[in-house]
Amino acid sequence: MFPLHDENPTIRPPVATVGIIVLCVASWLFLQGLGSPQALARSLCFFGLIPGKILGLAPPGTEVRVGQGLYCVIHGQGGFYTILTHMFMHGGWFHLIGNMWFLWVFGDNVEDAMGPLRFLAFYLLCGLAAAAAQTLTAPSSVLPMVGASGAIGGVMGGYARLYPRTRVHTLIFLGFFVTTIEVPAIFMLGYWFLLQLLGGLPALAAAGGGVAFWAHIGGFLAGLLLVRLFIRADYYHPRPRIQVP
């Protein structure tokens, strides 16, 4: 299931949501070289979150392959800034476009209930919770983690709590048959969360890399729990308002 758009008009422009998208795209362009192998590998090494390095569990001199013939070399503990920078890096075009689309579909309404500054704080806090969840499940991992999906998972969790009955137009794939349906947000987002759980449980025993399912789970739960602390009573409207002429 892939969300196309929701039936949830906003009142204020999504300044922070657009700003985050611009920062992620700018990072992809200027720091990651539009995905060119060396620039991408360098960005993973310098800006990706490496749990084993932050926690000091990776032996100094550990080499991590991040591309064809390209390696990160870990030099002791550190890199705490990466708990923030990893949220603005991505591993490929589809990773970037998919994340930014989800943020655009759900972020504007959550921001509309908070205002831009509160939304930015909420977004970053969900991203930190996502990073913590992924780190705790694989504390000695030396694989760089990048992506905004943990923080965006928090936005989705917040949306699920604020607007559970809002209709979301969703693209679904049934083999070779593709169609669109309208479903309540809680159904679409609950389905997404279930997929993360189904992927995350086997990942606990896996030694390799892949999707950071527990970052998605941690971010979603953080958003679900924290969203009420950030909304403004004068901004939040439980149901979309339809103006009658």
N, C-alpha and C positions, 0 to 999 in steps of 0.2 A: 504494500500500500504506500502510495506516494502522494502527499498533500499538494493540491494545486492552488487552492485559495479557500478562505473561510468567509462566512456570512457574518462578519463582525466589524462594522465600520468604526473608525477611530475619529476622535475629535481634534487631537493635537498631532502635529507632524512627528514622525519617529526619528528625532534628531540623533539620539544615542545609537539606535539600531543601525541607521545609515552610517554613522561614524565608525562603528565596529566593522561593518562590511568593508568600508573604505580602508581601514587599517589592515584587515586581513588580505585584501587584494593588493595593497601597496607592499605588504611583506612578501607576498608571492612574486611580485614584480621585481622589487629592488633587493630583497635579501635572499630569495630563493631562485632568482634567475628564470622565472616562468617554468621551473621544473627541470632545467638543464642539469645533467648528472652531477657535476662538481659543485655547482652552487647549491643544489638541493642537499647533497651530502654534507656540505659545510654547515648549512643551516640546521640540519639535524644534530650535528655534533655540538654546535655552539648555543643553539636556542631550544633544542628539544629537552624534555624532562627525562633524566636518567635516574631512576630510583636508587640504584646501587651506588651511584656517585654521591648523591645528596646525603644518603644515610651512612656513607663511608663503608659500605659492605662490599664494594668492588675493589679488588686488589689493584694498587697502582701499576700501570703498564698494561692493563687489560685492553685488548683490541676488540673493537666491535665493527663488524662489516655493515656499512651503510650504502653500498653501491658496488658496481662491478669494479673490483680492484681498489675500492675506497674504504678507509677504515677510520673510526674514531679511536684515539688512544686516551684512556682515562688516567689522569694524574692526581690521585688522591681525592679527598672529599671537597665538595664545593658546588658551585653552580646554582646557588639558591635562587638567583634571578629567573631561572628557567621555569619556576612554578607559575610565573606570569607570561614569559615570552612564548612558552609552548602553545598557549591558547591562540596565538595569531599566526602560527606556522601550519602548513599542510603538507601532505605527502604526495599529492598529485592533483591534476585538474578536476577529476570527478569528486575527490575528497573535498576540495575547496568549493566547487559549485553546489554540491549537495548540502554541505553545511550552511552556506550562505542562503540557499533557498529556504531551508527550514527556519533559519533565523528571521528571514523576511516575512514568512507566512505567519509565524507565531509571536515574533518579537514586538511588532508594532502595537499589538493590543496589550501586552504585558507592560510595555513602556507607557502606554496611554493611561494605565491605572496607577502609575508611579511617578511619572515625570522623568526626564532624562538622567538626572544625577542619581536619583535613587535606583533607577533601572541599571545604570552602569555599575553601581556598588553591588547590587543584587547579582548581576551577571558575573562579575569577577569573583564574588564569594562562592557562587555555584561552581565556577571553574576551579577554585581552590579545593572545594569539597570533592570534586571529581578527581583531581590530581591525588588527593589524599587517599581516596578509595582505591584507585588503581595502584598506588604505591604500597598500600598495606597488603594488597593481595599478591604482590610480587616485589617485596622489598629489596631483593638482591639483583633484580633485573638490570641489565646493562643496555637494554634496547631503548633508544630514544622514543619518547612519546610526544606526538605533536597533534594539534587539531583543536578546533573550537567546539567539537561535538559534546564534550563534557559540560561546558558552560551552557551550550544551547539545550542540552538535556535538562538543565535547570530551568531554562525559559519554558520548555515544554511542560515540565512538572508544574510550574506556576500557572501556565495556561489551563492545564487540566483541572486545577483547583478553582480558578477564577471563572472559567467559562466552559464547564463540562458539557453543557447541552448545545453549545453553538454548533451549527452544521458546518462540516468541512467537506469540500468537494475533493474527492480522492481518486487517483488513478490506480487501477488494480490490473494485475497481469494474471490471467488464467491460462497457462500454457501459451498458445499462439493467439489467444483471444485477449484483447485489451479493451477496457471500458472504464467509465467513470461512475462513481456512486457518491451519494451524500450520506455521511454518517455523523453521529454526535462526536464532538472532540474527544470525549472521554473514551469512546470506543477506539478511535484511531490511535490516540496516544497510549491507551492501555495495551493495545496490540503491539505497538512499538516497544513498550517497556517489557512486555512478555518475551519478545524476541531477544532483548538484551539479557534477560535472565537465562533463557535457554542457551544463549551463547556463552554467558559468563560462568555458569557452573562447570562445564567441561574445561573452560580455560583455566580454572584454578589448578588443575592437574597438568596443564600443558607447559612444556618448557620453552616452546618457540614463541615467535612474535605473532602479530596479527592485529585484530580489532581490539581496542581497549574497552571491552564491554563493561568492566567495573567502573571505569570513569563515567560512562553513560549512566549507569545505575546510580552511582553516587551523586552525580549532578542532578538527575531527575528527582531523587528523594530530597535533596537539599532544597531544590526549587519548590517542591510540594510542601515542605515544612516551613520554609522561610518567607514565602511570598506574602503572607498576611502581615508580616512585620514591615514590609516596604511599601504597600499600597497607600495611597492617599484617599481618605474618605470622600473628599470633594472631587476626586478624579474617577474613582471606580464606579462603574455601572454594571451590575450583575448580568443584565441582558442588553443586547443591542437596542438602541432607541431608533424608532422609525418616525421621522417627521411627517406629520399629516398636513397637507396643504390646506 
